[in-house]
Amino acid sequence: MESRIQDLETRLTFQEDLLGKLDDALASQQKQLIDINQRLSLVTEQLKLVQRELPSIQDERPPHY
């Protein structure tokens, strides 16, 4: 009986440690995801600006005309 309790305590300790590591990994990934989303928003806005300017550039005649 004592060895079963000790085995369960060992498993619980291992699972608590693993849960802590998983929680840390999840928090780190969440921060990375927030950063990636912010960068994506910035790139999207820059692309929109370029696309707005593109028609005016395309309408211009080349200098050799």
CHARMM-style PDB file with segment names, atoms N, HN, CA, C and O in Angstrom:
ATOM      1  N   MET     1       0.827  -1.196   0.000  1.00  0.00      PROA
ATOM      2  CA  MET     1       0.000   0.000   0.000  1.00  0.00      PROA
ATOM      3  C   MET     1       0.869   1.257   0.000  1.00  0.00      PROA
ATOM      4  O   MET     1       0.597   2.214  -0.725  1.00  0.00      PROA
ATOM      5  N   GLU     2       1.913   1.240   0.819  1.00  0.00      PROA
ATOM      6  HN  GLU     2       2.135   0.463   1.407  1.00  0.00      PROA
ATOM      7  CA  GLU     2       2.808   2.393   0.922  1.00  0.00      PROA
ATOM      8  C   GLU     2       3.486   2.685  -0.417  1.00  0.00      PROA
ATOM      9  O   GLU     2       3.646   3.846  -0.791  1.00  0.00      PROA
ATOM     10  N   SER     3       3.880   1.643  -1.132  1.00  0.00      PROA
ATOM     11  HN  SER     3       3.750   0.699  -0.827  1.00  0.00      PROA
ATOM     12  CA  SER     3       4.559   1.852  -2.417  1.00  0.00      PROA
ATOM     13  C   SER     3       3.600   2.427  -3.460  1.00  0.00      PROA
ATOM     14  O   SER     3       4.011   3.202  -4.324  1.00  0.00      PROA
ATOM     15  N   ARG     4       2.331   2.051  -3.379  1.00  0.00      PROA
ATOM     16  HN  ARG     4       1.997   1.421  -2.677  1.00  0.00      PROA
ATOM     17  CA  ARG     4       1.336   2.599  -4.308  1.00  0.00      PROA
ATOM     18  C   ARG     4       1.139   4.093  -4.060  1.00  0.00      PROA
ATOM     19  O   ARG     4       1.038   4.880  -5.002  1.00  0.00      PROA
ATOM     20  N   ILE     5       1.086   4.469  -2.802  1.00  0.00      PROA
ATOM     21  HN  ILE     5       1.167   3.830  -2.037  1.00  0.00      PROA
ATOM     22  CA  ILE     5       0.937   5.887  -2.455  1.00  0.00      PROA
ATOM     23  C   ILE     5       2.169   6.661  -2.921  1.00  0.00      PROA
ATOM     24  O   ILE     5       2.057   7.755  -3.474  1.00  0.00      PROA
ATOM     25  N   GLN     6       3.327   6.085  -2.692  1.00  0.00      PROA
ATOM     26  HN  GLN     6       3.419   5.197  -2.243  1.00  0.00      PROA
ATOM     27  CA  GLN     6       4.567   6.730  -3.112  1.00  0.00      PROA
ATOM     28  C   GLN     6       4.609   6.864  -4.643  1.00  0.00      PROA
ATOM     29  O   GLN     6       5.049   7.887  -5.169  1.00  0.00      PROA
ATOM     30  N   ASP     7       4.153   5.837  -5.341  1.00  0.00      PROA
ATOM     31  HN  ASP     7       3.795   5.007  -4.913  1.00  0.00      PROA
ATOM     32  CA  ASP     7       4.101   5.879  -6.805  1.00  0.00      PROA
ATOM     33  C   ASP     7       3.153   6.984  -7.274  1.00  0.00      PROA
ATOM     34  O   ASP     7       3.468   7.726  -8.205  1.00  0.00      PROA
ATOM     35  N   LEU     8       1.998   7.088  -6.628  1.00  0.00      PROA
ATOM     36  HN  LEU     8       1.742   6.486  -5.872  1.00  0.00      PROA
ATOM     37  CA  LEU     8       1.037   8.132  -6.990  1.00  0.00      PROA
ATOM     38  C   LEU     8       1.599   9.526  -6.710  1.00  0.00      PROA
ATOM     39  O   LEU     8       1.401  10.451  -7.498  1.00  0.00      PROA
ATOM     40  N   GLU     9       2.292   9.670  -5.596  1.00  0.00      PROA
ATOM     41  HN  GLU     9       2.453   8.918  -4.956  1.00  0.00      PROA
ATOM     42  CA  GLU     9       2.901  10.960  -5.271  1.00  0.00      PROA
ATOM     43  C   GLU     9       3.978  11.330  -6.293  1.00  0.00      PROA
ATOM     44  O   GLU     9       4.103  12.491  -6.683  1.00  0.00      PROA
ATOM     45  N   THR    10       4.744  10.340  -6.715  1.00  0.00      PROA
ATOM     46  HN  THR    10       4.642   9.397  -6.398  1.00  0.00      PROA
ATOM     47  CA  THR    10       5.776  10.570  -7.731  1.00  0.00      PROA
ATOM     48  C   THR    10       5.141  10.998  -9.045  1.00  0.00      PROA
ATOM     49  O   THR    10       5.602  11.942  -9.685  1.00  0.00      PROA
ATOM     50  N   ARG    11       4.091  10.309  -9.441  1.00  0.00      PROA
ATOM     51  HN  ARG    11       3.716   9.542  -8.921  1.00  0.00      PROA
ATOM     52  CA  ARG    11       3.383  10.656 -10.679  1.00  0.00      PROA
ATOM     53  C   ARG    11       2.784  12.061 -10.592  1.00  0.00      PROA
ATOM     54  O   ARG    11       2.850  12.832 -11.549  1.00  0.00      PROA
ATOM     55  N   LEU    12       2.204  12.381  -9.447  1.00  0.00      PROA
ATOM     56  HN  LEU    12       2.151  11.755  -8.670  1.00  0.00      PROA
ATOM     57  CA  LEU    12       1.612  13.699  -9.260  1.00  0.00      PROA
ATOM     58  C   LEU    12       2.675  14.791  -9.370  1.00  0.00      PROA
ATOM     59  O   LEU    12       2.451  15.816 -10.015  1.00  0.00      PROA
ATOM     60  N   THR    13       3.808  14.577  -8.752  1.00  0.00      PROA
ATOM     61  HN  THR    13       3.989  13.745  -8.228  1.00  0.00      PROA
ATOM     62  CA  THR    13       4.903  15.544  -8.819  1.00  0.00      PROA
ATOM     63  C   THR    13       5.363  15.732 -10.259  1.00  0.00      PROA
ATOM     64  O   THR    13       5.582  16.858 -10.706  1.00  0.00      PROA
ATOM     65  N   PHE    14       5.509  14.619 -10.986  1.00  0.00      PROA
ATOM     66  HN  PHE    14       5.331  13.704 -10.623  1.00  0.00      PROA
ATOM     67  CA  PHE    14       5.909  14.686 -12.388  1.00  0.00      PROA
ATOM     68  C   PHE    14       4.877  15.453 -13.204  1.00  0.00      PROA
ATOM     69  O   PHE    14       5.236  16.294 -14.029  1.00  0.00      PROA
ATOM     70  N   GLN    15       3.607  15.171 -12.980  1.00  0.00      PROA
ATOM     71  HN  GLN    15       3.315  14.488 -12.310  1.00  0.00      PROA
ATOM     72  CA  GLN    15       2.547  15.837 -13.736  1.00  0.00      PROA
ATOM     73  C   GLN    15       2.467  17.324 -13.399  1.00  0.00      PROA
ATOM     74  O   GLN    15       2.214  18.142 -14.283  1.00  0.00      PROA
ATOM     75  N   GLU    16       2.678  17.678 -12.151  1.00  0.00      PROA
ATOM     76  HN  GLU    16       2.883  17.013 -11.433  1.00  0.00      PROA
ATOM     77  CA  GLU    16       2.684  19.090 -11.772  1.00  0.00      PROA
ATOM     78  C   GLU    16       3.831  19.827 -12.455  1.00  0.00      PROA
ATOM     79  O   GLU    16       3.663  20.950 -12.931  1.00  0.00      PROA
ATOM     80  N   ASP    17       5.002  19.185 -12.501  1.00  0.00      PROA
ATOM     81  HN  ASP    17       5.139  18.273 -12.114  1.00  0.00      PROA
ATOM     82  CA  ASP    17       6.156  19.786 -13.168  1.00  0.00      PROA
ATOM     83  C   ASP    17       5.885  19.943 -14.662  1.00  0.00      PROA
ATOM     84  O   ASP    17       6.170  20.991 -15.242  1.00  0.00      PROA
ATOM     85  N   LEU    18       5.342  18.912 -15.276  1.00  0.00      PROA
ATOM     86  HN  LEU    18       5.111  18.061 -14.806  1.00  0.00      PROA
ATOM     87  CA  LEU    18       5.024  18.957 -16.695  1.00  0.00      PROA
ATOM     88  C   LEU    18       3.974  20.023 -16.988  1.00  0.00      PROA
ATOM     89  O   LEU    18       4.078  20.740 -17.983  1.00  0.00      PROA
ATOM     90  N   LEU    19       2.975  20.128 -16.136  1.00  0.00      PROA
ATOM     91  HN  LEU    19       2.891  19.545 -15.328  1.00  0.00      PROA
ATOM     92  CA  LEU    19       1.936  21.137 -16.314  1.00  0.00      PROA
ATOM     93  C   LEU    19       2.527  22.546 -16.235  1.00  0.00      PROA
ATOM     94  O   LEU    19       2.129  23.427 -16.998  1.00  0.00      PROA
ATOM     95  N   GLY    20       3.453  22.759 -15.338  1.00  0.00      PROA
ATOM     96  HN  GLY    20       3.776  22.044 -14.719  1.00  0.00      PROA
ATOM     97  CA  GLY    20       4.123  24.055 -15.237  1.00  0.00      PROA
ATOM     98  C   GLY    20       4.905  24.386 -16.498  1.00  0.00      PROA
ATOM     99  O   GLY    20       4.866  25.517 -16.982  1.00  0.00      PROA
ATOM    100  N   LYS    21       5.617  23.395 -17.029  1.00  0.00      PROA
ATOM    101  HN  LYS    21       5.649  22.476 -16.635  1.00  0.00      PROA
ATOM    102  CA  LYS    21       6.379  23.605 -18.265  1.00  0.00      PROA
ATOM    103  C   LYS    21       5.450  23.882 -19.438  1.00  0.00      PROA
ATOM    104  O   LYS    21       5.730  24.752 -20.264  1.00  0.00      PROA
ATOM    105  N   LEU    22       4.353  23.152 -19.514  1.00  0.00      PROA
ATOM    106  HN  LEU    22       4.126  22.446 -18.843  1.00  0.00      PROA
ATOM    107  CA  LEU    22       3.385  23.376 -20.590  1.00  0.00      PROA
ATOM    108  C   LEU    22       2.759  24.764 -20.482  1.00  0.00      PROA
ATOM    109  O   LEU    22       2.535  25.428 -21.493  1.00  0.00      PROA
ATOM    110  N   ASP    23       2.480  25.192 -19.273  1.00  0.00      PROA
ATOM    111  HN  ASP    23       2.661  24.652 -18.451  1.00  0.00      PROA
ATOM    112  CA  ASP    23       1.911  26.523 -19.054  1.00  0.00      PROA
ATOM    113  C   ASP    23       2.893  27.608 -19.504  1.00  0.00      PROA
ATOM    114  O   ASP    23       2.498  28.585 -20.140  1.00  0.00      PROA
ATOM    115  N   ASP    24       4.174  27.429 -19.170  1.00  0.00      PROA
ATOM    116  HN  ASP    24       4.495  26.635 -18.654  1.00  0.00      PROA
ATOM    117  CA  ASP    24       5.200  28.384 -19.599  1.00  0.00      PROA
ATOM    118  C   ASP    24       5.309  28.424 -21.123  1.00  0.00      PROA
ATOM    119  O   ASP    24       5.420  29.496 -21.717  1.00  0.00      PROA
ATOM    120  N   ALA    25       5.276  27.247 -21.746  1.00  0.00      PROA
ATOM    121  HN  ALA    25       5.185  26.376 -21.263  1.00  0.00      PROA
ATOM    122  CA  ALA    25       5.367  27.180 -23.209  1.00  0.00      PROA
ATOM    123  C   ALA    25       4.160  27.857 -23.848  1.00  0.00      PROA
ATOM    124  O   ALA    25       4.298  28.569 -24.843  1.00  0.00      PROA
ATOM    125  N   LEU    26       2.993  27.638 -23.286  1.00  0.00      PROA
ATOM    126  HN  LEU    26       2.881  27.060 -22.478  1.00  0.00      PROA
ATOM    127  CA  LEU    26       1.779  28.251 -23.819  1.00  0.00      PROA
ATOM    128  C   LEU    26       1.834  29.771 -23.690  1.00  0.00      PROA
ATOM    129  O   LEU    26       1.449  30.487 -24.615  1.00  0.00      PROA
ATOM    130  N   ALA    27       2.302  30.257 -22.571  1.00  0.00      PROA
ATOM    131  HN  ALA    27       2.614  29.676 -21.820  1.00  0.00      PROA
ATOM    132  CA  ALA    27       2.416  31.707 -22.371  1.00  0.00      PROA
ATOM    133  C   ALA    27       3.409  32.308 -23.364  1.00  0.00      PROA
ATOM    134  O   ALA    27       3.167  33.382 -23.915  1.00  0.00      PROA
ATOM    135  N   SER    28       4.516  31.623 -23.587  1.00  0.00      PROA
ATOM    136  HN  SER    28       4.713  30.751 -23.139  1.00  0.00      PROA
ATOM    137  CA  SER    28       5.511  32.098 -24.547  1.00  0.00      PROA
ATOM    138  C   SER    28       4.940  32.125 -25.960  1.00  0.00      PROA
ATOM    139  O   SER    28       5.153  33.084 -26.701  1.00  0.00      PROA
ATOM    140  N   GLN    29       4.224  31.084 -26.329  1.00  0.00      PROA
ATOM    141  HN  GLN    29       4.052  30.305 -25.727  1.00  0.00      PROA
ATOM    142  CA  GLN    29       3.624  31.035 -27.658  1.00  0.00      PROA
ATOM    143  C   GLN    29       2.547  32.105 -27.820  1.00  0.00      PROA
ATOM    144  O   GLN    29       2.384  32.665 -28.904  1.00  0.00      PROA
ATOM    145  N   GLN    30       1.827  32.384 -26.766  1.00  0.00      PROA
ATOM    146  HN  GLN    30       1.959  31.929 -25.885  1.00  0.00      PROA
ATOM    147  CA  GLN    30       0.801  33.431 -26.826  1.00  0.00      PROA
ATOM    148  C   GLN    30       1.445  34.789 -27.082  1.00  0.00      PROA
ATOM    149  O   GLN    30       0.937  35.582 -27.875  1.00  0.00      PROA
ATOM    150  N   LYS    31       2.570  35.056 -26.406  1.00  0.00      PROA
ATOM    151  HN  LYS    31       2.983  34.412 -25.762  1.00  0.00      PROA
ATOM    152  CA  LYS    31       3.283  36.316 -26.632  1.00  0.00      PROA
ATOM    153  C   LYS    31       3.782  36.401 -28.069  1.00  0.00      PROA
ATOM    154  O   LYS    31       3.694  37.452 -28.705  1.00  0.00      PROA
ATOM    155  N   GLN    32       4.307  35.282 -28.579  1.00  0.00      PROA
ATOM    156  HN  GLN    32       4.377  34.429 -28.063  1.00  0.00      PROA
ATOM    157  CA  GLN    32       4.787  35.260 -29.962  1.00  0.00      PROA
ATOM    158  C   GLN    32       3.640  35.492 -30.933  1.00  0.00      PROA
ATOM    159  O   GLN    32       3.798  36.208 -31.922  1.00  0.00      PROA
ATOM    160  N   LEU    33       2.505  34.903 -30.665  1.00  0.00      PROA
ATOM    161  HN  LEU    33       2.376  34.321 -29.862  1.00  0.00      PROA
ATOM    162  CA  LEU    33       1.343  35.061 -31.538  1.00  0.00      PROA
ATOM    163  C   LEU    33       0.866  36.513 -31.554  1.00  0.00      PROA
ATOM    164  O   LEU    33       0.505  37.035 -32.609  1.00  0.00      PROA
ATOM    165  N   ILE    34       0.861  37.153 -30.411  1.00  0.00      PROA
ATOM    166  HN  ILE    34       1.154  36.729 -29.554  1.00  0.00      PROA
ATOM    167  CA  ILE    34       0.479  38.568 -30.339  1.00  0.00      PROA
ATOM    168  C   ILE    34       1.450  39.406 -31.163  1.00  0.00      PROA
ATOM    169  O   ILE    34       1.031  40.291 -31.910  1.00  0.00      PROA
ATOM    170  N   ASP    35       2.754  39.127 -31.027  1.00  0.00      PROA
ATOM    171  HN  ASP    35       3.094  38.409 -30.420  1.00  0.00      PROA
ATOM    172  CA  ASP    35       3.765  39.859 -31.789  1.00  0.00      PROA
ATOM    173  C   ASP    35       3.589  39.637 -33.293  1.00  0.00      PROA
ATOM    174  O   ASP    35       3.668  40.585 -34.074  1.00  0.00      PROA
ATOM    175  N   ILE    36       3.355  38.403 -33.694  1.00  0.00      PROA
ATOM    176  HN  ILE    36       3.291  37.632 -33.060  1.00  0.00      PROA
ATOM    177  CA  ILE    36       3.161  38.088 -35.116  1.00  0.00      PROA
ATOM    178  C   ILE    36       1.923  38.795 -35.653  1.00  0.00      PROA
ATOM    179  O   ILE    36       1.948  39.323 -36.764  1.00  0.00      PROA
ATOM    180  N   ASN    37       0.850  38.812 -34.886  1.00  0.00      PROA
ATOM    181  HN  ASN    37       0.829  38.383 -33.982  1.00  0.00      PROA
ATOM    182  CA  ASN    37      -0.372  39.496 -35.324  1.00  0.00      PROA
ATOM    183  C   ASN    37      -0.151  40.998 -35.482  1.00  0.00      PROA
ATOM    184  O   ASN    37      -0.668  41.609 -36.417  1.00  0.00      PROA
ATOM    185  N   GLN    38       0.614  41.589 -34.573  1.00  0.00      PROA
ATOM    186  HN  GLN    38       1.035  41.093 -33.813  1.00  0.00      PROA
ATOM    187  CA  GLN    38       0.910  43.017 -34.681  1.00  0.00      PROA
ATOM    188  C   GLN    38       1.741  43.308 -35.926  1.00  0.00      PROA
ATOM    189  O   GLN    38       1.497  44.284 -36.635  1.00  0.00      PROA
ATOM    190  N   ARG    39       2.720  42.452 -36.181  1.00  0.00      PROA
ATOM    191  HN  ARG    39       2.918  41.658 -35.605  1.00  0.00      PROA
ATOM    192  CA  ARG    39       3.551  42.631 -37.380  1.00  0.00      PROA
ATOM    193  C   ARG    39       2.727  42.438 -38.648  1.00  0.00      PROA
ATOM    194  O   ARG    39       2.903  43.171 -39.622  1.00  0.00      PROA
ATOM    195  N   LEU    40       1.839  41.466 -38.640  1.00  0.00      PROA
ATOM    196  HN  LEU    40       1.696  40.871 -37.849  1.00  0.00      PROA
ATOM    197  CA  LEU    40       0.984  41.223 -39.797  1.00  0.00      PROA
ATOM    198  C   LEU    40       0.083  42.423 -40.064  1.00  0.00      PROA
ATOM    199  O   LEU    40      -0.121  42.806 -41.216  1.00  0.00      PROA
ATOM    200  N   SER    41      -0.448  43.006 -39.017  1.00  0.00      PROA
ATOM    201  HN  SER    41      -0.282  42.695 -38.082  1.00  0.00      PROA
ATOM    202  CA  SER    41      -1.285  44.200 -39.180  1.00  0.00      PROA
ATOM    203  C   SER    41      -0.481  45.343 -39.792  1.00  0.00      PROA
ATOM    204  O   SER    41      -0.975  46.055 -40.667  1.00  0.00      PROA
ATOM    205  N   LEU    42       0.743  45.516 -39.337  1.00  0.00      PROA
ATOM    206  HN  LEU    42       1.144  44.937 -38.627  1.00  0.00      PROA
ATOM    207  CA  LEU    42       1.603  46.568 -39.876  1.00  0.00      PROA
ATOM    208  C   LEU    42       1.894  46.331 -41.357  1.00  0.00      PROA
ATOM    209  O   LEU    42       1.802  47.254 -42.166  1.00  0.00      PROA
ATOM    210  N   VAL    43       2.240  45.106 -41.707  1.00  0.00      PROA
ATOM    211  HN  VAL    43       2.314  44.356 -41.049  1.00  0.00      PROA
ATOM    212  CA  VAL    43       2.529  44.782 -43.106  1.00  0.00      PROA
ATOM    213  C   VAL    43       1.280  44.953 -43.963  1.00  0.00      PROA
ATOM    214  O   VAL    43       1.368  45.428 -45.095  1.00  0.00      PROA
ATOM    215  N   THR    44       0.129  44.574 -43.440  1.00  0.00      PROA
ATOM    216  HN  THR    44       0.058  44.188 -42.520  1.00  0.00      PROA
ATOM    217  CA  THR    44      -1.128  44.732 -44.172  1.00  0.00      PROA
ATOM    218  C   THR    44      -1.405  46.202 -44.454  1.00  0.00      PROA
ATOM    219  O   THR    44      -1.805  46.556 -45.563  1.00  0.00      PROA
ATOM    220  N   GLU    45      -1.196  47.051 -43.470  1.00  0.00      PROA
ATOM    221  HN  GLU    45      -0.871  46.764 -42.569  1.00  0.00      PROA
ATOM    222  CA  GLU    45      -1.400  48.489 -43.664  1.00  0.00      PROA
ATOM    223  C   GLU    45      -0.420  49.049 -44.691  1.00  0.00      PROA
ATOM    224  O   GLU    45      -0.797  49.867 -45.531  1.00  0.00      PROA
ATOM    225  N   GLN    46       0.824  48.612 -44.625  1.00  0.00      PROA
ATOM    226  HN  GLN    46       1.130  47.948 -43.943  1.00  0.00      PROA
ATOM    227  CA  GLN    46       1.810  49.071 -45.599  1.00  0.00      PROA
ATOM    228  C   GLN    46       1.433  48.618 -47.006  1.00  0.00      PROA
ATOM    229  O   GLN    46       1.588  49.378 -47.962  1.00  0.00      PROA
ATOM    230  N   LEU    47       0.947  47.411 -47.140  1.00  0.00      PROA
ATOM    231  HN  LEU    47       0.821  46.793 -46.364  1.00  0.00      PROA
ATOM    232  CA  LEU    47       0.522  46.900 -48.439  1.00  0.00      PROA
ATOM    233  C   LEU    47      -0.658  47.701 -48.977  1.00  0.00      PROA
ATOM    234  O   LEU    47      -0.716  47.994 -50.171  1.00  0.00      PROA
ATOM    235  N   LYS    48      -1.590  48.052 -48.111  1.00  0.00      PROA
ATOM    236  HN  LYS    48      -1.543  47.814 -47.141  1.00  0.00      PROA
ATOM    237  CA  LYS    48      -2.729  48.873 -48.536  1.00  0.00      PROA
ATOM    238  C   LYS    48      -2.257  50.227 -49.052  1.00  0.00      PROA
ATOM    239  O   LYS    48      -2.774  50.729 -50.050  1.00  0.00      PROA
ATOM    240  N   LEU    49      -1.281  50.817 -48.375  1.00  0.00      PROA
ATOM    241  HN  LEU    49      -0.861  50.409 -47.564  1.00  0.00      PROA
ATOM    242  CA  LEU    49      -0.740  52.102 -48.827  1.00  0.00      PROA
ATOM    243  C   LEU    49      -0.094  51.967 -50.203  1.00  0.00      PROA
ATOM    244  O   LEU    49      -0.292  52.816 -51.072  1.00  0.00      PROA
ATOM    245  N   VAL    50       0.662  50.920 -50.394  1.00  0.00      PROA
ATOM    246  HN  VAL    50       0.822  50.231 -49.688  1.00  0.00      PROA
ATOM    247  CA  VAL    50       1.314  50.692 -51.685  1.00  0.00      PROA
ATOM    248  C   VAL    50       0.269  50.464 -52.771  1.00  0.00      PROA
ATOM    249  O   VAL    50       0.411  50.975 -53.882  1.00  0.00      PROA
ATOM    250  N   GLN    51      -0.766  49.712 -52.465  1.00  0.00      PROA
ATOM    251  HN  GLN    51      -0.881  49.296 -51.563  1.00  0.00      PROA
ATOM    252  CA  GLN    51      -1.812  49.437 -53.453  1.00  0.00      PROA
ATOM    253  C   GLN    51      -2.568  50.706 -53.835  1.00  0.00      PROA
ATOM    254  O   GLN    51      -3.003  50.843 -54.978  1.00  0.00      PROA
ATOM    255  N   ARG    52      -2.727  51.626 -52.901  1.00  0.00      PROA
ATOM    256  HN  ARG    52      -2.373  51.514 -51.973  1.00  0.00      PROA
ATOM    257  CA  ARG    52      -3.391  52.900 -53.216  1.00  0.00      PROA
ATOM    258  C   ARG    52      -2.532  53.747 -54.141  1.00  0.00      PROA
ATOM    259  O   ARG    52      -3.050  54.462 -54.998  1.00  0.00      PROA
ATOM    260  N   GLU    53      -1.236  53.667 -53.968  1.00  0.00      PROA
ATOM    261  HN  GLU    53      -0.814  53.086 -53.271  1.00  0.00      PROA
ATOM    262  CA  GLU    53      -0.314  54.442 -54.798  1.00  0.00      PROA
ATOM    263  C   GLU    53      -0.099  53.791 -56.159  1.00  0.00      PROA
ATOM    264  O   GLU    53       0.217  54.483 -57.127  1.00  0.00      PROA
ATOM    265  N   LEU    54      -0.261  52.505 -56.249  1.00  0.00      PROA
ATOM    266  HN  LEU    54      -0.518  51.942 -55.462  1.00  0.00      PROA
ATOM    267  CA  LEU    54       0.030  51.769 -57.472  1.00  0.00      PROA
ATOM    268  C   LEU    54      -0.762  52.253 -58.680  1.00  0.00      PROA
ATOM    269  O   LEU    54      -0.158  52.428 -59.738  1.00  0.00      PROA
ATOM    270  N   PRO    55      -2.059  52.479 -58.598  1.00  0.00      PROA
ATOM    271  CA  PRO    55      -2.784  52.942 -59.786  1.00  0.00      PROA
ATOM    272  C   PRO    55      -2.230  54.250 -60.341  1.00  0.00      PROA
ATOM    273  O   PRO    55      -2.143  54.413 -61.558  1.00  0.00      PROA
ATOM    274  N   SER    56      -1.858  55.171 -59.484  1.00  0.00      PROA
ATOM    275  HN  SER    56      -1.928  55.039 -58.495  1.00  0.00      PROA
ATOM    276  CA  SER    56      -1.324  56.443 -59.970  1.00  0.00      PROA
ATOM    277  C   SER    56       0.020  56.237 -60.660  1.00  0.00      PROA
ATOM    278  O   SER    56       0.331  56.935 -61.625  1.00  0.00      PROA
ATOM    279  N   ILE    57       0.794  55.319 -60.193  1.00  0.00      PROA
ATOM    280  HN  ILE    57       0.542  54.752 -59.409  1.00  0.00      PROA
ATOM    281  CA  ILE    57       2.075  55.013 -60.827  1.00  0.00      PROA
ATOM    282  C   ILE    57       1.835  54.346 -62.177  1.00  0.00      PROA
ATOM    283  O   ILE    57       2.533  54.645 -63.147  1.00  0.00      PROA
ATOM    284  N   GLN    58       0.871  53.458 -62.249  1.00  0.00      PROA
ATOM    285  HN  GLN    58       0.304  53.215 -61.462  1.00  0.00      PROA
ATOM    286  CA  GLN    58       0.576  52.760 -63.497  1.00  0.00      PROA
ATOM    287  C   GLN    58      -0.002  53.703 -64.548  1.00  0.00      PROA
ATOM    288  O   GLN    58       0.193  53.472 -65.742  1.00  0.00      PROA
ATOM    289  N   ASP    59      -0.693  54.740 -64.149  1.00  0.00      PROA
ATOM    290  HN  ASP    59      -0.852  54.928 -63.179  1.00  0.00      PROA
ATOM    291  CA  ASP    59      -1.304  55.679 -65.081  1.00  0.00      PROA
ATOM    292  C   ASP    59      -0.291  56.643 -65.694  1.00  0.00      PROA
ATOM    293  O   ASP    59      -0.564  57.256 -66.727  1.00  0.00      PROA
ATOM    294  N   GLU    60       0.846  56.776 -65.081  1.00  0.00      PROA
ATOM    295  HN  GLU    60       1.068  56.279 -64.242  1.00  0.00      PROA
ATOM    296  CA  GLU    60       1.855  57.699 -65.592  1.00  0.00      PROA
ATOM    297  C   GLU    60       2.474  57.139 -66.872  1.00  0.00      PROA
ATOM    298  O   GLU    60       2.721  55.939 -66.995  1.00  0.00      PROA
ATOM    299  N   ARG    61       2.718  58.051 -67.823  1.00  0.00      PROA
ATOM    300  HN  ARG    61       2.517  59.025 -67.722  1.00  0.00      PROA
ATOM    301  CA  ARG    61       3.386  57.629 -69.057  1.00  0.00      PROA
ATOM    302  C   ARG    61       4.883  57.516 -68.789  1.00  0.00      PROA
ATOM    303  O   ARG    61       5.451  58.319 -68.048  1.00  0.00      PROA
ATOM    304  N   PRO    62       5.500  56.543 -69.380  1.00  0.00      PROA
ATOM    305  CA  PRO    62       6.953  56.441 -69.221  1.00  0.00      PROA
ATOM    306  C   PRO    62       7.642  57.653 -69.845  1.00  0.00      PROA
ATOM    307  O   PRO    62       7.068  58.301 -70.720  1.00  0.00      PROA
ATOM    308  N   PRO    63       8.833  57.963 -69.420  1.00  0.00      PROA
ATOM    309  CA  PRO    63       9.520  59.166 -69.893  1.00  0.00      PROA
ATOM    310  C   PRO    63       9.808  59.167 -71.398  1.00  0.00      PROA
ATOM    311  O   PRO    63       9.982  60.242 -71.972  1.00  0.00      PROA
ATOM    312  N   HSD    64       9.864  58.030 -72.046  1.00  0.00      PROA
ATOM    313  HN  HSD    64       9.722  57.156 -71.581  1.00  0.00      PROA
ATOM    314  CA  HSD    64      10.209  57.994 -73.467  1.00  0.00      PROA
ATOM    315  C   HSD    64       9.029  58.299 -74.386  1.00  0.00      PROA
ATOM    316  O   HSD    64       9.192  58.271 -75.606  1.00  0.00      PROA
ATOM    317  N   TYR    65       7.838  58.590 -73.840  1.00  0.00      PROA
ATOM    318  HN  TYR    65       7.705  58.613 -72.849  1.00  0.00      PROA
ATOM    319  CA  TYR    65       6.670  58.924 -74.676  1.00  0.00      PROA
ATOM    320  C   TYR    65       6.669  60.387 -75.025  1.00  0.00      PROA
ATOM    321  OT1 TYR    65       5.768  60.856 -75.721  1.00  0.00      PROA
TER     322      TYR     65
END
